[in-house]
Amino acid sequence: MLLIDIAWYIMILGFVVAWLILYKLNKKNDIKKDLVTGFLVVFIGVVVEIYAVSNGMWNYTAGNWPWQLWVSYFVSGLPFYQIVSRFIVK
């Protein structure tokens, strides 16, 4: 079962709400770029996790990387493009 601490739900919901608000406020809406940015953040997260685990910074039991970690990486990347696109002047 996918039981997790309520704090994970709050954090993930917070990122999604932030993205939805920024998406509605931003006039340059392009959901594809938001999704690509989300996946890039997941990729960066994978690289950081592999580096940290292989260097003993922290560890997970074999095959037990928490799924909510990857979901939180993705949803934290969604509002990132919306924030950055507001500063880009064309």
ABEGO torsion letter per residue (X at the ends): XBBBBAAAAAAAAAAAAAAAAAAAABABBBAAAAAAAAAAAAAAAAAAAAAAAAAGABBBBBGABBAAAAAAAAAAAAAAAAAAAAABBX
